[in-house]
């Protein structure tokens, strides 16, 4: 039974172990909804460019390394999606992660954004913020944040709310 709730799902990935839980949740939701999954990785050069603003070669090297990291992160999503027979489209963006994630979701009619969250201390959250927190605050799209081991509980809650059956 196809769910009309989610047609396009986006999972924001950075390739970390914690985000793998979010990927698994996004793939399961896409499978139940028969939705297309977009794997999005954002290259963040801003903080690196400030330090090395005069060295263009260094920027190119850093961008290449971050692109390779992004390709690996998206390959994981593609492999998990392929195993579940889900269509996955991978996209690499560059800029501020919050802005890029929100803009991509808006411009591509994404129904739900799925993200992992990293454990941060209160001080870290205060000083550098959280991408997930800021996406939740500023996005007009639904956002599912998967936190470590609780991903199964979040997924089951979301599926119950959507009326889908859990097998």
C-alpha positions as a Markdown table, in Angstrom:
| # | Residue | x | y | z |
|---|---|---|---|---|
| 1 | Unk | 0.0 | 0.0 | 0.0 |
| 2 | Unk | 1.5 | 3.3 | -1.1 |
| 3 | Unk | 1.4 | 6.2 | 1.4 |
| 4 | Unk | 0.5 | 9.5 | 0.0 |
| 5 | Unk | 2.2 | 11.3 | 2.9 |
| 6 | Unk | 5.8 | 11.0 | 1.7 |
| 7 | Unk | 6.7 | 11.0 | -2.0 |
| 8 | Unk | 10.2 | 12.6 | -1.7 |
| 9 | Unk | 12.4 | 12.1 | 1.4 |
| 10 | Unk | 15.7 | 13.7 | 2.0 |
| 11 | Unk | 18.4 | 12.3 | 4.3 |
| 12 | Unk | 21.2 | 14.7 | 5.2 |
| 13 | Unk | 24.4 | 12.8 | 5.7 |
| 14 | Unk | 27.9 | 13.6 | 6.9 |
| 15 | Unk | 29.0 | 9.9 | 6.8 |
| 16 | Unk | 29.3 | 9.6 | 10.6 |
| 17 | Unk | 28.3 | 6.4 | 12.4 |
| 18 | Unk | 25.5 | 8.3 | 14.2 |
| 19 | Unk | 24.0 | 9.4 | 10.9 |
| 20 | Unk | 23.8 | 5.8 | 9.7 |
| 21 | Unk | 20.8 | 5.3 | 12.1 |
| 22 | Unk | 19.1 | 8.2 | 10.3 |
| 23 | Unk | 19.9 | 6.7 | 6.9 |
| 24 | Unk | 18.3 | 3.4 | 8.0 |
| 25 | Unk | 15.2 | 5.2 | 9.2 |
| 26 | Unk | 15.0 | 7.2 | 6.0 |
| 27 | Unk | 15.3 | 4.1 | 3.8 |
| 28 | Unk | 12.6 | 2.3 | 5.8 |
| 29 | Unk | 10.2 | 5.2 | 5.5 |
| 30 | Unk | 10.9 | 5.5 | 1.8 |
| 31 | Unk | 10.3 | 1.7 | 1.4 |
| 32 | Unk | 7.0 | 1.9 | 3.2 |
| 33 | Unk | 5.9 | 5.0 | 1.3 |
| 34 | Unk | 7.4 | 3.9 | -2.1 |
| 35 | Unk | 9.1 | 7.3 | -2.1 |
| 36 | Unk | 12.2 | 8.6 | -3.8 |
| 37 | Unk | 15.1 | 9.2 | -1.4 |
| 38 | Unk | 17.6 | 12.0 | -1.8 |
| 39 | Unk | 21.0 | 11.7 | -0.1 |
| 40 | Unk | 22.4 | 15.1 | 0.5 |
| 41 | Unk | 25.9 | 16.0 | 1.7 |
| 42 | Unk | 27.0 | 19.5 | 2.3 |
| 43 | Unk | 30.6 | 20.6 | 1.8 |
| 44 | Unk | 31.5 | 23.3 | 4.3 |
| 45 | Unk | 34.5 | 25.3 | 3.2 |
| 46 | Unk | 33.7 | 28.5 | 5.0 |
| 47 | Unk | 35.5 | 27.8 | 8.2 |
| 48 | Unk | 38.6 | 26.5 | 6.3 |
| 49 | Unk | 38.7 | 29.4 | 3.9 |
| 50 | Unk | 39.0 | 32.0 | 6.7 |
| 51 | Unk | 42.2 | 30.3 | 7.9 |
| 52 | Unk | 43.7 | 30.0 | 4.5 |
| 53 | Unk | 42.1 | 32.8 | 2.6 |
| 54 | Unk | 45.1 | 33.5 | 0.4 |
| 55 | Unk | 45.9 | 29.9 | -0.6 |
| 56 | Unk | 43.7 | 28.8 | -3.5 |
| 57 | Unk | 45.6 | 25.5 | -4.0 |
| 58 | Unk | 44.9 | 24.6 | -0.3 |
| 59 | Unk | 41.2 | 25.3 | -0.9 |
| 60 | Unk | 41.1 | 23.1 | -4.0 |
| 61 | Unk | 42.8 | 20.3 | -2.0 |
| 62 | Unk | 40.4 | 20.7 | 0.9 |
| 63 | Unk | 37.3 | 20.7 | -1.4 |
| 64 | Unk | 38.6 | 17.6 | -3.2 |
| 65 | Unk | 39.0 | 15.8 | 0.2 |
| 66 | Unk | 35.6 | 16.8 | 1.4 |
| 67 | Unk | 34.0 | 15.8 | -1.9 |
| 68 | Unk | 35.6 | 12.3 | -1.5 |
| 69 | Unk | 34.2 | 12.1 | 2.0 |
| 70 | Unk | 30.8 | 13.1 | 0.7 |
| 71 | Unk | 30.9 | 10.5 | -2.1 |
| 72 | Unk | 31.6 | 7.8 | 0.5 |
| 73 | Unk | 28.8 | 9.1 | 2.7 |
| 74 | Unk | 26.4 | 9.0 | -0.2 |
| 75 | Unk | 27.6 | 5.6 | -1.4 |
| 76 | Unk | 26.5 | 4.2 | 2.0 |
| 77 | Unk | 23.0 | 5.7 | 1.5 |
| 78 | Unk | 22.9 | 4.3 | -2.0 |
| 79 | Unk | 23.9 | 0.8 | -0.9 |
| 80 | Unk | 21.3 | 0.7 | 1.9 |
| 81 | Unk | 18.7 | 2.0 | -0.5 |
| 82 | Unk | 19.6 | -0.5 | -3.2 |
| 83 | Unk | 19.3 | -3.3 | -0.7 |
| 84 | Unk | 15.8 | -2.1 | 0.1 |
| 85 | Unk | 15.0 | -1.6 | -3.6 |
| 86 | Unk | 14.6 | 2.2 | -3.1 |
| 87 | Unk | 15.5 | 4.8 | -5.7 |
| 88 | Unk | 18.3 | 7.1 | -4.3 |
| 89 | Unk | 19.5 | 10.3 | -5.9 |
| 90 | Unk | 22.8 | 11.7 | -4.4 |
| 91 | Unk | 23.5 | 15.4 | -4.3 |
| 92 | Unk | 26.6 | 17.2 | -3.1 |
| 93 | Unk | 26.0 | 20.9 | -2.1 |
| 94 | Unk | 28.4 | 23.5 | -0.9 |
| 95 | Unk | 27.8 | 26.2 | 1.7 |
| 96 | Unk | 26.2 | 26.6 | 5.1 |
| 97 | Unk | 24.6 | 23.2 | 5.9 |
| 98 | Unk | 21.4 | 24.7 | 7.4 |
| 99 | Unk | 20.8 | 26.9 | 4.5 |
| 100 | Unk | 21.7 | 24.3 | 1.9 |
| 101 | Unk | 19.5 | 21.6 | 3.5 |
| 102 | Unk | 16.5 | 23.9 | 3.8 |
| 103 | Unk | 16.9 | 25.4 | 0.3 |
| 104 | Unk | 17.2 | 21.9 | -1.3 |
| 105 | Unk | 14.1 | 20.7 | 0.5 |
| 106 | Unk | 12.1 | 23.8 | -0.6 |
| 107 | Unk | 13.3 | 23.8 | -4.2 |
| 108 | Unk | 12.7 | 20.0 | -4.7 |
| 109 | Unk | 9.4 | 19.6 | -2.9 |
| 110 | Unk | 10.8 | 17.3 | -0.3 |
| 111 | Unk | 8.1 | 16.0 | 2.1 |
| 112 | Unk | 10.3 | 15.2 | 5.0 |
| 113 | Unk | 13.9 | 15.8 | 6.0 |
| 114 | Unk | 15.6 | 13.0 | 8.0 |
| 115 | Unk | 18.7 | 13.9 | 10.0 |
| 116 | Unk | 20.9 | 12.4 | 12.6 |
| 117 | Unk | 22.1 | 14.5 | 15.5 |
| 118 | Unk | 25.4 | 14.5 | 17.3 |
| 119 | Unk | 25.6 | 14.6 | 21.1 |
| 120 | Unk | 26.9 | 18.0 | 22.1 |
| 121 | Unk | 27.3 | 19.6 | 25.5 |
| 122 | Unk | 25.2 | 22.6 | 26.3 |
| 123 | Unk | 28.3 | 24.8 | 25.8 |
| 124 | Unk | 29.0 | 23.4 | 22.4 |
| 125 | Unk | 25.4 | 23.9 | 21.4 |
| 126 | Unk | 25.5 | 27.5 | 22.6 |
| 127 | Unk | 28.8 | 28.3 | 20.9 |
| 128 | Unk | 28.4 | 26.5 | 17.6 |
| 129 | Unk | 24.8 | 25.5 | 17.4 |
| 130 | Unk | 23.4 | 22.4 | 15.9 |
| 131 | Unk | 22.6 | 21.9 | 12.3 |
| 132 | Unk | 19.6 | 19.7 | 13.2 |
| 133 | Unk | 18.3 | 22.3 | 15.7 |
| 134 | Unk | 18.5 | 25.1 | 13.2 |
| 135 | Unk | 16.9 | 23.1 | 10.4 |
| 136 | Unk | 14.0 | 22.3 | 12.7 |
| 137 | Unk | 13.7 | 26.0 | 13.6 |
| 138 | Unk | 13.8 | 27.4 | 10.1 |
| 139 | Unk | 12.4 | 24.7 | 7.8 |
| 140 | Unk | 8.8 | 24.7 | 6.6 |
| 141 | Unk | 9.2 | 21.0 | 5.9 |
| 142 | Unk | 8.7 | 18.2 | 8.3 |
| 143 | Unk | 11.9 | 17.1 | 10.0 |
| 144 | Unk | 12.7 | 13.8 | 11.6 |
| 145 | Unk | 15.7 | 13.9 | 13.9 |
| 146 | Unk | 17.2 | 10.5 | 14.7 |
| 147 | Unk | 19.3 | 10.3 | 17.8 |
| 148 | Unk | 21.4 | 7.2 | 18.1 |
| 149 | Unk | 19.7 | 4.1 | 19.5 |
| 150 | Unk | 16.3 | 5.8 | 19.7 |
| 151 | Unk | 15.9 | 5.6 | 15.9 |
| 152 | Unk | 13.6 | 2.6 | 16.1 |
| 153 | Unk | 11.3 | 4.3 | 18.6 |
| 154 | Unk | 11.2 | 7.4 | 16.4 |
| 155 | Unk | 10.5 | 5.4 | 13.3 |
| 156 | Unk | 7.7 | 3.4 | 14.9 |
| 157 | Unk | 6.1 | 6.6 | 16.3 |
| 158 | Unk | 6.2 | 8.3 | 12.9 |
| 159 | Unk | 4.8 | 5.2 | 11.1 |
| 160 | Unk | 2.0 | 4.9 | 13.6 |
| 161 | Unk | 1.1 | 8.6 | 13.1 |
| 162 | Unk | 1.1 | 8.1 | 9.3 |
| 163 | Unk | -1.2 | 5.1 | 9.6 |
| 164 | Unk | 1.3 | 2.7 | 8.0 |
| 165 | Unk | 1.6 | -0.9 | 9.3 |
| 166 | Unk | 4.9 | -2.0 | 10.9 |
| 167 | Unk | 6.0 | -5.4 | 9.9 |
